[in-house]
Amino acid sequence: MPRAARDLLALCRAAPYNAAVSPLPPRPLDPLWRGLRTLRVVVTVGLYLLVLPSGILPYAVFRVVGACRGWSPVERARRLQRLCAVGLRCMHWWLRVFRIISFDARQVRLQLPPGPCVVVANHPTSLDPTALIVLLGECCTLVKPAVYRQRLIGALLAQAMHFEGPSLDPGSVGNVLDEAMVRLRAGMHLFVFPEGTRSPEGELRPFDRIAFAIACRAGVPVVSLLLRCDPVYLSHATPLYRPPARQPRLVVETLAVDRPEQVGGDSRRLRDLVEGRFRAAVGSGDAHGNAAPPGAGRRWNRPGAGIN
């Protein structure tokens, strides 16, 4: 192999996945591809709004069937979680085939321990919760209070045993811990985005401690999943109607599985361990580009850490 090729290969292997690199030179047809992708987005959103009201009838039928068969709340939630996962899998199939954004759960190799666990992940795009629901199947998460308290959406989320995340009231943290214990004791996976909102491009926000406090209290493992989207789309900086010219690809990989006993059941140490691993993988400082040590600038009551 020529020396130049060896040097380039070594550089690619050494660099973090989103390290600062020179952007790809614009191609002559990029404006055309971007315009076509924007048109596909408009068509997809229009079809979604057209079909959305028809979803009320299947949900009503589900409620009636569950009442007639005497499903317990946990059994009903598990069935609804599986049903939602199937629906979201179909949604991602459409987005992939229609070349809006590509996520293929069949290419993901999760390394989940047996039994319940807490799954934590970074949050580069607004589609991350749907991708994790597709991957995990029977799972639940914390929901931003403003979303959970919406009448129609909140009812569906509650039936699937998703629950309201911490608000600005410090007393809400105890309720969140109690609700999480109920789900984990029922054998469900709980996924949380410790940053509480979408990540800045190529960076991470400080991690909240609540996911790790839940894991330590329940004595369950913490599974770290790294999400990558290239090129970046559906972040705070790249909204729905400004898609990139190239089709974005969302990839999920397992970073590690950590257990509370490794750190003596200390949620702070567990958070710092996991956050440090994420920062090493992402090659990020804090949200402002500074090298923030794990554990700095945290608060318990960051509103929402799952669906937001």
Residue pairs with C-beta under 8 A, 6 or more apart in sequence:
1 9
15 21
15 283
16 280
16 281
16 282
16 283
17 228
17 230
17 281
17 282
17 283
18 201
18 202
18 228
18 230
18 282
18 283
19 202
19 283
20 202
27 245
30 245
31 245
33 245
33 246
34 243
34 244
34 245
37 99
37 100
37 243
37 244
37 245
37 247
38 241
38 242
38 243
40 98
40 99
40 100
41 100
41 240
41 241
41 243
42 241
43 98
44 94
44 95
44 98
44 100
45 240
59 156
62 79
62 80
62 83
63 159
66 76
66 79
71 79
73 161
74 161
74 186
76 159
77 140
77 159
77 160
77 161
77 188
78 138
78 188
80 156
80 159
80 160
81 133
81 137
81 138
81 139
81 140
81 160
81 161
81 188
82 137
82 138
84 133
84 160
85 133
85 134
85 136
85 137
85 138
88 130
88 133
88 134
89 105
89 134
91 130
92 103
92 104
92 105
92 127
92 130
92 131
92 134
95 101
95 102
95 103
95 127
96 102
96 103
96 104
99 247
100 243
100 247
101 125
101 127
101 229
101 233
101 234
101 247
101 248
101 249
101 250
102 247
102 248
102 249
102 250
103 127
103 131
103 134
103 249
103 250
103 251
103 252
105 131
105 134
105 135
107 251
108 135
108 251
108 252
108 253
109 253
109 254
110 135
110 136
110 223
110 225
110 252
110 254
111 223
111 254
111 257
112 119
112 136
112 189
112 223
113 221
113 223
113 257
115 187
115 220
116 183
116 184
116 185
116 186
116 187
116 188
116 189
116 190
116 218
116 220
117 189
117 190
117 215
117 220
117 221
117 222
117 223
117 257
118 184
118 189
118 190
118 191
118 192
118 211
118 212
118 214
118 215
118 218
118 220
118 221
118 222
118 223
119 132
119 136
119 139
119 189
119 190
119 191
119 192
119 222
119 223
119 225
120 191
120 192
120 193
120 194
120 211
120 212
120 222
120 223
120 224
120 225
120 274
121 128
121 132
121 191
121 193
121 224
121 225
121 226
121 227
121 252
122 193
122 195
122 199
122 204
122 226
122 227
122 278
122 282
123 193
123 195
123 197
123 198
123 199
123 227
124 198
124 199
124 201
124 227
124 228
124 229
124 232
124 235
125 198
125 227
125 229
125 232
125 233
125 234
125 235
125 250
126 198
126 234
126 235
127 234
127 250
128 193
128 198
128 227
128 250
129 141
129 191
129 193
129 306
129 307
131 227
131 250
131 252
132 139
132 141
132 191
132 225
132 252
133 139
135 252
136 189
136 191
138 188
138 189
139 188
139 189
139 190
139 191
140 160
140 161
140 162
140 163
140 183
140 188
140 189
140 190
140 191
141 162
141 190
141 191
141 192
141 305
141 306
141 307
142 162
142 163
142 164
142 165
142 166
142 176
142 180
142 192
142 210
142 304
142 305
142 306
142 307
143 157
143 162
143 163
143 164
143 165
143 304
143 306
143 307
143 308
144 165
144 303
144 304
144 306
144 307
144 308
145 164
145 165
145 167
145 303
145 304
146 303
146 304
147 153
147 154
147 157
147 304
147 307
147 308
148 154
148 157
148 158
148 162
148 163
148 164
148 165
149 164
157 163
157 307
161 183
161 186
161 188
162 306
162 307
163 176
163 179
163 180
163 183
164 172
164 175
164 176
164 179
165 176
165 303
165 304
165 305
165 306
166 172
166 173
166 176
166 210
166 300
166 301
166 302
166 303
166 304
166 305
167 301
167 303
168 301
168 303
169 301
170 300
170 301
172 301
173 210
173 300
173 301
176 210
176 214
177 210
177 213
177 214
177 217
180 190
180 214
180 218
181 214
181 217
181 218
183 190
184 190
184 214
184 218
184 220
185 218
190 214
191 306
192 210
192 211
192 214
192 305
192 306
193 305
193 306
193 308
194 207
194 208
194 210
194 211
194 212
194 271
194 274
194 275
194 305
195 204
195 205
195 206
195 207
195 208
195 305
196 205
196 208
196 302
196 303
196 304
196 305
196 308
197 205
197 304
197 308
198 235
198 236
199 205
199 235
200 235
200 236
200 237
200 287
201 232
201 235
201 237
201 238
202 282
202 283
202 284
203 282
203 284
203 285
203 286
203 287
203 289
204 275
204 278
204 279
204 282
204 284
204 286
204 287
205 286
205 287
206 275
206 286
206 287
206 292
206 296
206 297
206 298
207 271
207 274
207 275
207 278
207 294
207 298
208 298
208 299
208 300
208 302
208 305
209 267
209 268
209 271
209 298
209 300
210 300
210 305
211 222
211 271
211 305
212 222
212 267
212 268
212 270
212 271
212 274
213 267
215 221
215 222
215 260
215 267
215 270
216 260
216 265
216 266
216 267
216 270
219 260
219 261
219 265
220 260
221 257
221 258
221 259
222 257
222 258
222 259
222 260
222 270
222 274
223 254
223 256
223 257
224 254
224 255
224 256
224 257
224 258
224 274
224 277
224 278
225 252
225 253
225 254
225 255
226 252
226 253
226 254
226 255
226 278
226 281
226 282
227 250
227 251
227 252
228 250
228 251
228 252
228 253
229 235
229 248
229 249
229 250
229 251
230 248
230 249
230 251
231 244
231 246
231 248
232 238
232 244
232 248
233 243
233 244
233 248
234 240
234 248
238 244
255 277
255 278
255 281
256 274
256 277
258 270
258 273
258 274
260 267
260 270
262 270
262 273
263 269
263 270
263 273
268 295
271 294
271 295
271 298
272 294
272 295
273 294
275 294
275 295
276 294
279 285
279 294
285 291
285 292
286 292
286 296
286 297
